Amino acid sequence: MKGKNMRLLGREDSASRQPNIQEIIGDLQEEIARGEAVYTVDELRVLEMKLAEYEQMLQNLLER
């Protein structure tokens, strides 16, 4: 089992290739599903807030 995704927590710079919004949403959903076995409650809260923000961004883009 891999460790925490530090990029999604905002603690690590991203690689040269930037993921698109759908990829970020999928990554966030996967990491949130790993739950407290990997992340603290506070870290899960951060990931859930980021997921909500990216889902709203995607919705806004699709409505244009």
Secondary structure as a PSIPRED ss2 file (coil, helix, strand):
# PSIPRED VFORMAT (PSIPRED V4.0)

   1 M C   1.000  0.000  0.000
   2 K C   1.000  0.000  0.000
   3 G C   1.000  0.000  0.000
   4 K C   1.000  0.000  0.000
   5 N C   1.000  0.000  0.000
   6 M C   1.000  0.000  0.000
   7 R C   1.000  0.000  0.000
   8 L C   1.000  0.000  0.000
   9 L C   1.000  0.000  0.000
  10 G C   1.000  0.000  0.000
  11 R C   1.000  0.000  0.000
  12 E C   1.000  0.000  0.000
  13 D C   1.000  0.000  0.000
  14 S C   1.000  0.000  0.000
  15 A C   1.000  0.000  0.000
  16 S C   1.000  0.000  0.000
  17 R C   1.000  0.000  0.000
  18 Q C   1.000  0.000  0.000
  19 P C   1.000  0.000  0.000
  20 N C   1.000  0.000  0.000
  21 I H   0.000  1.000  0.000
  22 Q H   0.000  1.000  0.000
  23 E H   0.000  1.000  0.000
  24 I H   0.000  1.000  0.000
  25 I H   0.000  1.000  0.000
  26 G H   0.000  1.000  0.000
  27 D H   0.000  1.000  0.000
  28 L H   0.000  1.000  0.000
  29 Q H   0.000  1.000  0.000
  30 E H   0.000  1.000  0.000
  31 E H   0.000  1.000  0.000
  32 I H   0.000  1.000  0.000
  33 A H   0.000  1.000  0.000
  34 R H   0.000  1.000  0.000
  35 G H   0.000  1.000  0.000
  36 E H   0.000  1.000  0.000
  37 A H   0.000  1.000  0.000
  38 V C   1.000  0.000  0.000
  39 Y C   1.000  0.000  0.000
  40 T C   1.000  0.000  0.000
  41 V H   0.000  1.000  0.000
  42 D H   0.000  1.000  0.000
  43 E H   0.000  1.000  0.000
  44 L H   0.000  1.000  0.000
  45 R H   0.000  1.000  0.000
  46 V H   0.000  1.000  0.000
  47 L H   0.000  1.000  0.000
  48 E H   0.000  1.000  0.000
  49 M H   0.000  1.000  0.000
  50 K H   0.000  1.000  0.000
  51 L H   0.000  1.000  0.000
  52 A H   0.000  1.000  0.000
  53 E H   0.000  1.000  0.000
  54 Y H   0.000  1.000  0.000
  55 E H   0.000  1.000  0.000
  56 Q H   0.000  1.000  0.000
  57 M H   0.000  1.000  0.000
  58 L H   0.000  1.000  0.000
  59 Q H   0.000  1.000  0.000
  60 N H   0.000  1.000  0.000
  61 L H   0.000  1.000  0.000
  62 L H   0.000  1.000  0.000
  63 E H   0.000  1.000  0.000
  64 R C   1.000  0.000  0.000
